[in-house]
Amino acid sequence: MSEIYIAREKLPGIVEQWMGRYRLFGPVFQGQYHEFEQVKQPGAVDLDFVNTKLSPKGLFHPQAEKMFEFTLDKQNPEAGILKEIPRDYSERVILGIRPCDARAFVLDDVNFNTNDIKDPWWVRRRECSTLVGLACNDPCSTCFCTSVGGGPFDTAGLDVLLVDVGDGFVAQAVTPKGEDLLAGIQGDPMPGEAPQKIEDLKKAAEASLGKAFQVESFTQKNMLDLFSDPLWEEVQFSCINCGTCTFVCPTCWCFDIQDEVSEDKGARMRLWDACMFPLFTYHGSGHNPRGQKLQRVRQRFMHKLKYYPDKYGNGVACVGCGRCVKACPVNIDIRQVARLMSDGCVCPA
């Protein structure tokens, strides 16, 4: 694994260099929050942030995306024929991804890129992207990546990991794609204290997080026992089914497909959807297998923490980014839910 040192004042120049060769996306301050946007000016990239409000999932699986367009004009010989919307698959660099968000892409691949089913748009966006991560020196109080198999300096899913060591960044190539990206950069002399500084920062960050729960304590439990546990009565009590938790989650991948028509022109759209919405499982017959709030709340947490690990065997479908903890308007905390799944409900059944 090769690595180079980039002095802090040199970073805007390197960003500009990448902008000349790739489409560049990075964390940009938007009003009150940082969001991943295509960078228009090198100085717009802001790496002094905790995390973005939404994950960079939307760069690969957009919240609303036109899939096809069509015409209903019966005078047109192509009436009713779906035509795929052109997309830009030129090479791009996504700068400043936190390790939790990069790890989420690895988990999401089991839905979009398998031996049996491949989402062509997800696959091609993954192929054309180089992910440059930013280690978390100071995780926030809602983060818990170390509890779900990750870490603030984790490299899973990344091509390059940047570590802020004060006066500059150490860039560590993780994959051949990352090696190619760093090969075109003229680095600065590596400070002698940098390796020890990185190790100290990593240990301090991991120690600040600790372990919020033990995954094995509930993933090894019987599925039906967890499904019927009275803990779900307590968890669902305050939920208002707003779906905010699913929209900010980097490992939620559910979507709906709808046709939108204006006069004789139409578009087939793919839109994020959420298991927390009452209509998500509504059948054409009128039957809804998850018509009650408790059923929907249970589905969300059981999928993340039980169904996914049982099916795929690669850990829980949560990366510990803490976005859902921050965003929930009624203060439902997935860490507490995980502890309840481990220990059982402490309230009367």
C-alpha positions in Angstrom: 0.0 0.0 0.0 1.6 3.3 -1.1 1.0 6.5 0.6 1.9 10.2 0.1 1.7 13.3 2.3 -0.3 16.3 1.1 0.4 19.6 2.9 -2.9 21.3 3.8 -2.3 24.4 1.7 -1.6 22.1 -1.3 -5.0 20.3 -1.2 -7.0 22.9 -3.2 -4.4 22.6 -6.0 -4.8 18.8 -6.1 -8.5 19.1 -6.1 -8.2 21.4 -9.1 -5.9 18.9 -10.7 -8.5 16.1 -10.2 -11.2 18.4 -11.5 -9.3 18.7 -14.8 -9.2 14.9 -15.2 -12.4 13.7 -13.6 -15.9 14.7 -12.5 -15.3 15.5 -8.8 -17.8 15.2 -6.0 -17.2 16.2 -2.4 -18.7 17.6 0.8 -20.0 21.1 0.1 -21.6 23.3 2.8 -25.2 24.0 1.8 -26.9 26.4 4.1 -27.0 24.5 7.4 -25.6 21.2 6.3 -22.8 19.5 4.3 -24.0 17.6 1.3 -22.1 15.7 -1.5 -22.3 17.7 -4.6 -20.4 18.0 -7.9 -17.6 20.5 -7.2 -17.5 23.6 -9.4 -14.7 25.4 -7.5 -11.7 23.8 -5.7 -12.3 25.9 -2.7 -15.9 24.6 -2.3 -14.7 21.3 -0.9 -14.9 21.4 2.9 -13.2 18.6 4.8 -13.8 20.2 8.2 -17.1 18.4 8.8 -18.4 15.6 10.9 -20.6 14.0 8.3 -23.2 14.9 5.7 -26.9 15.0 6.5 -27.5 12.5 3.7 -25.1 9.8 2.7 -23.4 9.7 -0.7 -25.7 6.8 -1.6 -27.7 9.2 -3.8 -24.7 9.5 -6.2 -25.2 5.8 -7.0 -28.9 5.3 -6.3 -30.5 8.7 -6.8 -33.6 9.7 -4.7 -35.5 10.4 -7.9 -34.3 9.2 -11.3 -35.8 9.1 -14.7 -35.3 5.6 -16.1 -37.1 5.8 -19.4 -39.1 8.2 -21.5 -42.0 7.5 -23.8 -44.7 9.1 -25.9 -48.4 8.3 -26.0 -48.9 10.2 -29.3 -50.7 7.6 -31.4 -49.5 9.4 -34.5 -46.0 8.6 -33.6 -44.8 5.2 -34.7 -42.8 4.8 -31.5 -45.8 5.4 -29.2 -45.5 3.3 -26.1 -41.9 2.4 -26.6 -39.6 3.0 -23.6 -36.3 4.8 -24.4 -33.6 4.7 -21.8 -32.4 8.1 -20.5 -28.8 8.8 -21.3 -26.4 8.8 -18.3 -22.9 10.1 -17.8 -20.5 7.3 -16.9 -17.3 9.2 -17.3 -14.7 8.7 -14.6 -15.4 10.5 -11.4 -13.7 10.9 -8.0 -15.8 11.1 -4.8 -13.7 12.9 -2.2 -14.2 12.9 1.6 -16.4 9.9 2.1 -16.5 8.7 5.7 -15.5 5.1 6.2 -19.0 4.2 7.4 -20.5 5.4 4.1 -17.9 3.6 2.0 -18.6 0.4 3.9 -22.3 0.8 3.2 -21.7 0.5 -0.6 -20.2 -3.0 0.1 -23.4 -4.0 1.9 -25.6 -2.5 -0.7 -23.9 -4.4 -3.5 -25.7 -7.6 -2.4 -29.0 -5.9 -3.6 -27.7 -4.3 -6.8 -24.8 -6.4 -8.0 -25.0 -10.2 -7.7 -24.4 -13.2 -9.9 -28.1 -13.4 -10.6 -29.2 -9.8 -10.7 -27.3 -6.7 -11.7 -28.7 -3.2 -11.7 -26.9 -1.8 -14.7 -26.9 1.8 -13.5 -25.6 1.0 -10.0 -22.9 -1.3 -11.4 -21.6 1.2 -14.0 -21.6 4.1 -11.4 -19.6 1.9 -9.1 -17.2 1.0 -11.9 -16.6 4.6 -12.9 -16.1 5.9 -9.4 -12.9 6.2 -7.3 -13.7 6.6 -3.6 -11.4 8.8 -1.5 -12.3 8.4 2.1 -11.6 10.7 5.1 -10.8 9.0 8.4 -12.8 10.1 11.5 -10.5 11.7 14.0 -13.4 12.9 16.2 -16.5 10.7 15.8 -19.7 12.4 17.1 -21.7 11.1 20.0 -24.3 9.3 17.8 -21.6 7.3 15.9 -21.2 3.6 16.7 -19.3 2.1 13.7 -17.1 0.0 16.0 -20.2 -1.9 17.2 -21.1 -3.1 13.7 -17.8 -4.3 12.4 -16.4 -1.0 11.0 -14.2 1.7 12.5 -13.3 5.4 12.1 -10.2 4.4 10.0 -11.8 1.5 8.2 -10.8 1.1 4.5 -13.6 -1.3 3.4 -15.0 -0.1 0.1 -12.5 2.7 -0.3 -9.8 3.2 -2.9 -7.9 5.8 -1.0 -8.0 6.8 2.7 -7.1 10.4 3.8 -6.0 10.9 7.3 -5.9 14.5 8.7 -2.6 14.7 10.7 -2.8 18.5 11.4 -0.7 20.4 8.9 -1.6 18.0 6.1 -3.1 14.7 5.0 -1.6 11.3 4.6 -3.2 9.6 1.6 -3.0 5.8 1.7 -3.9 3.9 -1.5 -6.1 0.8 -0.7 -6.8 -0.5 -4.3 -5.1 -0.4 -7.7 -7.6 2.2 -8.7 -6.4 4.3 -5.7 -2.8 3.7 -6.7 -3.5 5.1 -10.1 -5.2 8.2 -8.6 -2.2 9.0 -6.3 0.3 8.3 -9.0 -0.4 11.6 -10.7 0.2 13.6 -7.5 3.4 15.2 -6.4 3.4 14.7 -2.7 5.4 16.5 0.0 8.0 15.1 2.3 6.4 12.7 4.8 6.8 14.1 8.4 8.6 11.6 10.5 6.0 11.6 13.2 3.1 10.9 10.8 2.9 7.1 11.3 2.8 7.3 15.1 0.3 10.2 14.8 -2.0 8.1 12.7 -1.9 5.2 15.1 -2.6 7.5 18.1 -5.5 9.2 16.3 -7.0 5.8 15.4 -6.7 4.4 18.9 -8.3 7.6 20.4 -11.1 7.6 17.9 -11.9 3.9 18.5 -11.7 4.4 22.3 -14.1 7.3 22.1 -16.8 5.1 20.5 -16.4 1.9 22.5 -19.0 -0.8 22.0 -22.7 0.2 22.1 -23.8 -3.4 21.9 -22.6 -6.9 20.9 -23.9 -7.9 17.5 -23.6 -11.6 18.2 -25.9 -11.4 21.2 -28.9 -11.0 18.9 -27.8 -12.3 15.5 -27.4 -15.7 17.1 -30.9 -15.6 18.6 -33.8 -17.5 17.0 -35.5 -15.4 14.4 -39.1 -16.3 15.5 -38.3 -15.6 19.1 -37.1 -12.1 18.2 -40.0 -11.6 15.9 -42.6 -12.3 18.6 -40.7 -10.6 21.5 -42.8 -8.0 23.3 -40.0 -5.5 22.9 -41.6 -4.2 19.7 -44.5 -2.8 21.6 -42.0 -0.5 23.4 -40.0 0.4 20.3 -43.0 1.3 18.2 -44.8 3.4 20.8 -43.5 6.8 19.8 -42.8 6.1 16.1 -44.8 8.3 13.7 -43.9 6.4 10.5 -42.3 9.5 8.9 -39.7 7.5 7.2 -36.9 9.9 8.0 -34.7 7.1 9.3 -34.8 5.2 6.0 -34.1 8.3 3.9 -31.0 9.2 5.8 -29.8 5.6 6.0 -26.9 4.7 3.7 -28.0 1.0 3.6 -31.7 1.5 2.8 -32.2 0.6 -0.9 -35.9 0.2 -1.3 -37.5 2.0 -4.3 -40.8 2.3 -6.1 -41.3 2.7 -9.9 -44.0 5.1 -11.2 -45.0 6.5 -14.6 -45.5 10.2 -14.7 -47.4 11.6 -17.7 -48.1 15.1 -19.0 -50.3 15.3 -22.0 -48.7 12.7 -24.5 -45.3 12.6 -22.9 -44.2 10.3 -20.1 -41.3 9.2 -18.0 -40.8 6.1 -16.0 -39.3 7.1 -12.6 -37.5 5.2 -9.9 -38.0 6.8 -6.5 -36.8 6.0 -3.0 -39.4 4.2 -1.0 -39.5 3.1 2.7 -40.8 0.2 4.6 -42.0 2.6 7.2 -44.8 3.9 4.9 -48.2 2.3 5.3 -48.6 1.9 1.5 -45.2 0.2 1.0 -46.7 -3.3 1.3 -50.3 -2.5 0.2 -51.6 -5.1 -2.3 -53.8 -4.5 -5.2 -56.3 -6.7 -3.6 -56.6 -4.3 -0.7 -54.7 -6.6 1.7 -51.7 -5.1 3.6 -49.5 -7.7 5.4 -47.9 -4.8 7.4 -50.8 -2.6 7.9 -50.0 -1.8 11.6 -47.3 0.5 12.8 -45.7 -2.2 15.0 -45.3 -4.5 12.0 -43.5 -1.8 10.0 -41.2 -0.8 12.9 -40.3 -4.4 13.5 -39.6 -5.0 9.8 -37.1 -2.1 9.7 -35.0 -3.2 12.6 -35.3 -6.9 12.0 -34.2 -6.4 8.4 -31.2 -4.4 9.5 -30.1 -6.5 12.4 -31.5 -10.0 11.9 -32.8 -10.8 8.4 -29.8 -9.4 6.5 -27.1 -11.1 8.6 -29.0 -14.4 8.5 -29.3 -14.3 4.7 -26.0 -12.9 3.6 -23.6 -13.7 6.5 -21.6 -10.5 6.1 -22.6 -8.6 9.2 -25.6 -6.4 10.0 -27.1 -4.0 7.4 -26.0 -1.0 9.5 -22.7 0.9 9.4 -23.1 2.9 12.6 -23.2 6.3 11.0 -25.8 7.5 13.5 -27.8 9.5 11.0 -31.1 7.9 12.0 -30.3 8.6 15.7 -29.8 12.3 14.9 -32.8 12.6 12.5 -35.5 10.8 14.4 -38.1 13.4 15.6 -39.2 11.1 18.4 -35.7 10.0 19.6 -35.8 6.3 18.7 -32.3 5.1 18.9 -31.2 2.0 17.0 -28.5 1.4 19.6 -31.1 1.0 22.3 -33.2 -1.2 20.0 -30.2 -3.5 19.5 -29.7 -3.7 23.2 -33.3 -4.6 23.7 -32.9 -7.3 21.0 -29.9 -8.6 23.0 -31.4 -8.5 26.5 -35.1 -8.7 25.9 -37.7 -6.1 26.8 -37.4 -4.6 30.3 -41.0 -3.5 30.3 -44.1 -5.7 31.1 -45.3 -7.6 28.1 
